[in-house]
Amino acid sequence: MADRLSGKVAFITGAARGQGRAHAVKLADEGADIIAVDIAGPLPSCVPYNPATPEDLDETVRLVEKTGRRIHAVVADTRDLGALTAAVDTGVAEFGGLDVIVANAGVSAPQAWNQISPEDFRDVLDINVTGTWNAVMAGAQHIIDGGNGGSVILISSAAGISMQPFMIHYTASKHAVTGMARAFAAELGPHSIRVNSVHPGPVATDMGTGDMIGALQRAGDTNPQLAHMGTPMMPPYISTAEDIADTVCWLASDESKCITASAISVDLGSSQY
């Protein structure tokens, strides 16, 4: 175990699997104790992939504890500010403070523009935007109270810099997260809290399970000329969750102490078209 985050505590949403689990394990491996939440249950009907389970969150707990660090894990919906606040308050009481927030939880729903219902649009925005805001609101005051500054990392997407075809609601939500990071950076800056957004491109996670591939293909068939938008410039054309976690860890550490209000692309160039 390294020690770039020794003595720090990190709050991570969407931590049951995929990128969230990778963030939790990486930060723990670098010395941080972890407060982890995940809905670990059903997702809105527009989301075609398999949801995380309580067993997935249990596995994250096991992997974090394997590093020798502590973890407080709670099943909670990021749309519920009260539940997030309770989870963070309990974790802070147990671990003694909070230094890092990683607002990672989000959903993706491939749908052609005229197949998105008002309910679909609302659900994606509620999770990806309001849920992200809730994560910051649940934890930021604890970082301020610690008096040592800290780092807030909002997970956006390559779609938050350019766009993602067949995901108008997702693209809108991830642009909102990008702007939210800049706005929080301005207001939390006087407390020595830096706020940045991270923008992954294609990542190999459980978002590819269930009917996700079929949903992407059906949406793509409605406008084939958009099929190659967002193609990465470099092999292997898809990142791992651990690749994204490396960047998150760097932003959580003092190595990025002069960086705030920045949008950090980790997308193999896919957003630069």
MARRO-710263 format. One line per field, with one value per residue (C-alpha): residue in three letters; chain; x, y, z. Coordinates in nm, 2 decimals. Last residue first. Layout:
rest = [ALA  ...]
kette = [A  ...]
east = [X  ...]
north = [Y  ...]
up = [Z  ...]
REM end
This chain:
rest = [TYR  GLN  SER  SER  GLY  LEU  ASP  VAL  SER  ILE  ALA  SER  ALA  THR  ILE  CYS  LYS  SER  GLU  ASP  SER  ALA  LEU  TRP  CYS  VAL  THR  ASP  ALA  ILE  ASP  GLU  ALA  THR  SER  ILE  TYR  PRO  PRO  MET  MET  PRO  THR  GLY  MET  HIS  ALA  LEU  GLN  PRO  ASN  THR  ASP  GLY  ALA  ARG  GLN  LEU  ALA  GLY  ILE  MET  ASP  GLY  THR  GLY  MET  ASP  THR  ALA  VAL  PRO  GLY  PRO  HIS  VAL  SER  ASN  VAL  ARG  ILE  SER  HIS  PRO  GLY  LEU  GLU  ALA  ALA  PHE  ALA  ARG  ALA  MET  GLY  THR  VAL  ALA  HIS  LYS  SER  ALA  THR  TYR  HIS  ILE  MET  PHE  PRO  GLN  MET  SER  ILE  GLY  ALA  ALA  SER  SER  ILE  LEU  ILE  VAL  SER  GLY  GLY  ASN  GLY  GLY  ASP  ILE  ILE  HIS  GLN  ALA  GLY  ALA  MET  VAL  ALA  ASN  TRP  THR  GLY  THR  VAL  ASN  ILE  ASP  LEU  VAL  ASP  ARG  PHE  ASP  GLU  PRO  SER  ILE  GLN  ASN  TRP  ALA  GLN  PRO  ALA  SER  VAL  GLY  ALA  ASN  ALA  VAL  ILE  VAL  ASP  LEU  GLY  GLY  PHE  GLU  ALA  VAL  GLY  THR  ASP  VAL  ALA  ALA  THR  LEU  ALA  GLY  LEU  ASP  ARG  THR  ASP  ALA  VAL  VAL  ALA  HIS  ILE  ARG  ARG  GLY  THR  LYS  GLU  VAL  LEU  ARG  VAL  THR  GLU  ASP  LEU  ASP  GLU  PRO  THR  ALA  PRO  ASN  TYR  PRO  VAL  CYS  SER  PRO  LEU  PRO  GLY  ALA  ILE  ASP  VAL  ALA  ILE  ILE  ASP  ALA  GLY  GLU  ASP  ALA  LEU  LYS  VAL  ALA  HIS  ALA  ARG  GLY  GLN  GLY  ARG  ALA  ALA  GLY  THR  ILE  PHE  ALA  VAL  LYS  GLY  SER  LEU  ARG  ASP  ALA  MET]
kette = [A  A  A  A  A  A  A  A  A  A  A  A  A  A  A  A  A  A  A  A  A  A  A  A  A  A  A  A  A  A  A  A  A  A  A  A  A  A  A  A  A  A  A  A  A  A  A  A  A  A  A  A  A  A  A  A  A  A  A  A  A  A  A  A  A  A  A  A  A  A  A  A  A  A  A  A  A  A  A  A  A  A  A  A  A  A  A  A  A  A  A  A  A  A  A  A  A  A  A  A  A  A  A  A  A  A  A  A  A  A  A  A  A  A  A  A  A  A  A  A  A  A  A  A  A  A  A  A  A  A  A  A  A  A  A  A  A  A  A  A  A  A  A  A  A  A  A  A  A  A  A  A  A  A  A  A  A  A  A  A  A  A  A  A  A  A  A  A  A  A  A  A  A  A  A  A  A  A  A  A  A  A  A  A  A  A  A  A  A  A  A  A  A  A  A  A  A  A  A  A  A  A  A  A  A  A  A  A  A  A  A  A  A  A  A  A  A  A  A  A  A  A  A  A  A  A  A  A  A  A  A  A  A  A  A  A  A  A  A  A  A  A  A  A  A  A  A  A  A  A  A  A  A  A  A  A  A  A  A  A  A  A  A  A  A  A  A  A  A  A  A  A  A]
east = [-1.40  -1.21  -1.44  -1.30  -0.93  -0.85  -1.13  -0.97  -1.07  -1.01  -1.25  -1.09  -1.25  -0.95  -0.59  -0.32  -0.32  -0.32  -0.03  -0.20  -0.41  -0.78  -0.71  -0.44  -0.67  -0.95  -0.70  -0.59  -0.95  -1.03  -0.77  -0.89  -1.24  -1.07  -1.05  -1.18  -1.03  -0.74  -0.60  -0.59  -0.80  -1.13  -1.45  -1.68  -1.90  -1.87  -2.23  -2.37  -2.43  -2.65  -2.94  -3.23  -3.01  -2.80  -3.09  -3.15  -2.78  -2.73  -3.04  -2.91  -2.57  -2.73  -2.98  -2.84  -2.47  -2.25  -2.30  -2.13  -1.80  -1.55  -1.51  -1.58  -1.49  -1.43  -1.47  -1.35  -1.49  -1.29  -1.35  -1.08  -1.15  -0.91  -1.21  -1.20  -1.24  -1.57  -1.77  -1.58  -1.51  -1.88  -1.96  -1.69  -1.80  -2.17  -2.09  -1.94  -2.22  -2.47  -2.29  -2.32  -2.70  -2.76  -2.56  -2.75  -3.09  -3.00  -2.86  -2.88  -2.55  -2.32  -2.20  -1.88  -1.75  -2.01  -2.05  -1.69  -1.83  -1.90  -1.76  -1.75  -1.44  -1.43  -1.09  -0.99  -0.92  -0.76  -1.02  -1.20  -1.53  -1.50  -1.46  -1.77  -1.96  -1.89  -2.03  -2.40  -2.42  -2.16  -2.34  -2.68  -2.55  -2.44  -2.78  -2.95  -2.75  -2.70  -2.99  -3.26  -3.15  -3.18  -3.51  -3.66  -3.57  -3.71  -4.03  -4.08  -4.05  -3.74  -3.83  -3.83  -3.46  -3.34  -3.27  -2.95  -2.99  -2.69  -2.70  -2.50  -2.31  -1.96  -1.97  -1.62  -1.59  -1.26  -1.14  -1.39  -1.35  -1.30  -1.35  -1.66  -1.83  -1.75  -1.90  -2.22  -2.25  -2.18  -2.45  -2.70  -2.64  -2.68  -3.01  -3.14  -3.03  -3.23  -3.16  -2.83  -3.03  -2.88  -2.74  -2.46  -2.09  -1.86  -1.51  -1.18  -0.84  -0.61  -0.61  -0.83  -1.08  -1.13  -1.18  -1.42  -1.63  -1.64  -1.76  -2.04  -2.15  -2.18  -2.38  -2.62  -2.68  -2.59  -2.84  -2.84  -2.83  -3.12  -3.18  -3.51  -3.70  -3.54  -3.29  -3.36  -3.12  -2.77  -2.85  -2.49  -2.30  -1.94  -1.76  -1.39  -1.08  -0.78  -0.43  -0.33  -0.48  -0.80  -0.81  -0.76  -1.02  -1.29  -1.22  -1.23  -1.56  -1.71  -1.58  -1.75  -1.91  -2.09  -1.94  -2.21  -2.12  -1.78  -1.70  -1.32  -1.14  -0.77  -0.50  -0.28  -0.39  -0.06  0.04  0.12  0.00]
north = [1.54  1.57  1.37  1.03  1.13  0.81  0.92  1.03  1.40  1.63  1.92  2.18  2.41  2.33  2.22  2.36  2.08  1.81  1.61  1.67  1.36  1.33  1.45  1.19  0.92  1.02  0.99  0.64  0.55  0.61  0.36  0.12  0.12  0.00  0.20  0.12  0.18  -0.05  0.15  0.52  0.78  0.68  0.69  0.95  0.97  0.66  0.55  0.90  0.82  0.52  0.74  0.52  0.21  0.36  0.35  -0.02  -0.10  0.09  -0.08  -0.42  -0.36  -0.24  -0.53  -0.69  -0.61  -0.34  -0.10  -0.38  -0.21  -0.17  0.20  0.41  0.77  0.91  1.28  1.37  1.70  1.91  2.08  2.22  2.28  2.54  2.68  3.00  2.76  2.62  2.89  2.90  2.52  2.45  2.65  2.48  2.14  2.22  2.32  1.98  1.81  1.99  1.89  1.53  1.57  1.71  1.43  1.17  1.32  1.35  0.99  0.87  1.03  1.12  1.48  1.69  1.78  1.63  1.34  1.25  1.19  1.34  1.20  1.49  1.50  1.71  1.76  1.88  2.17  2.13  2.30  1.98  2.18  2.27  1.90  1.82  2.10  1.95  1.60  1.57  1.87  1.73  1.40  1.57  1.77  1.45  1.29  1.60  1.58  1.21  1.06  1.32  1.40  1.04  0.99  1.32  1.24  0.88  1.01  1.27  0.99  0.94  0.76  1.07  1.14  0.79  0.60  0.47  0.51  0.57  0.60  0.78  0.74  0.88  1.18  1.13  1.34  1.37  1.50  1.39  1.36  1.14  0.79  0.68  1.01  1.09  0.76  0.82  1.17  1.05  0.78  1.01  1.28  1.04  0.91  1.26  1.37  1.09  1.10  0.93  0.62  0.44  0.10  0.19  0.10  0.23  0.12  0.08  0.03  -0.28  -0.32  -0.64  -0.42  -0.23  -0.55  -0.70  -0.39  -0.37  -0.73  -0.64  -0.37  -0.63  -0.85  -0.57  -0.57  -0.35  -0.31  -0.51  -0.30  -0.14  0.18  0.32  0.13  0.33  0.13  -0.16  -0.23  -0.17  0.20  0.25  0.42  0.41  0.59  0.49  0.52  0.64  0.50  0.47  0.12  0.27  0.53  0.26  0.02  0.29  0.43  0.09  0.01  0.33  0.27  -0.07  -0.21  -0.13  0.22  0.43  0.71  0.76  0.95  0.96  0.98  1.08  0.97  0.84  0.95  0.94  0.65  0.35  0.00]
up = [-3.25  -2.92  -2.69  -2.78  -2.72  -2.52  -2.28  -1.95  -1.99  -1.69  -1.67  -1.44  -1.18  -0.95  -0.98  -0.76  -0.50  -0.77  -0.62  -0.28  -0.35  -0.44  -0.79  -0.83  -0.69  -0.94  -1.22  -1.12  -1.06  -1.43  -1.54  -1.27  -1.43  -1.74  -2.06  -2.41  -2.75  -2.69  -2.87  -2.92  -3.10  -2.94  -3.15  -3.01  -3.32  -3.53  -3.54  -3.61  -3.98  -3.87  -3.75  -3.63  -3.63  -3.36  -3.11  -3.18  -3.16  -2.83  -2.68  -2.79  -2.63  -2.31  -2.29  -1.97  -1.92  -2.07  -1.78  -1.58  -1.66  -1.95  -1.99  -2.30  -2.25  -1.90  -1.81  -1.46  -1.30  -1.06  -0.73  -0.50  -0.14  0.02  0.21  -0.01  -0.31  -0.20  -0.38  -0.70  -0.72  -0.66  -0.98  -1.18  -1.07  -1.14  -1.49  -1.57  -1.39  -1.60  -1.92  -1.79  -1.74  -2.08  -2.25  -2.05  -2.14  -2.50  -2.52  -2.88  -2.97  -2.68  -2.67  -2.65  -2.31  -2.08  -2.32  -2.25  -1.91  -1.57  -1.24  -0.99  -0.77  -0.46  -0.29  0.05  0.27  0.61  0.84  0.92  0.94  0.57  0.48  0.69  0.53  0.19  0.26  0.22  -0.01  -0.24  -0.27  -0.31  -0.61  -0.78  -0.71  -0.84  -1.16  -1.26  -1.07  -1.11  -1.47  -1.57  -1.40  -1.53  -1.89  -1.87  -1.70  -1.98  -2.23  -2.45  -2.77  -2.99  -2.92  -2.98  -2.66  -2.49  -2.11  -1.89  -1.51  -1.25  -0.92  -0.91  -0.68  -0.53  -0.21  -0.03  0.31  0.57  0.94  1.24  1.11  1.30  1.34  0.98  0.87  1.06  0.92  0.57  0.58  0.74  0.48  0.20  0.34  0.39  0.04  -0.12  -0.50  -0.42  -0.32  -0.02  0.07  0.32  0.35  0.62  0.53  0.71  0.56  0.56  0.18  0.23  0.40  0.08  -0.12  0.13  0.15  -0.23  -0.23  0.02  -0.22  -0.50  -0.26  -0.20  -0.58  -0.87  -1.15  -1.48  -1.79  -1.99  -1.79  -1.92  -1.65  -1.37  -1.15  -0.91  -0.63  -0.49  -0.45  -0.36  -0.08  0.04  0.32  0.28  0.49  0.28  0.27  -0.10  -0.12  0.02  -0.26  -0.52  -0.37  -0.34  -0.68  -0.84  -0.66  -0.80  -1.15  -1.17  -0.86  -0.53  -0.50  -0.67  -0.44  -0.27  0.05  0.12  0.45  0.48  0.72  0.44  0.10  -0.09  0.13  -0.09  0.00]
REM end
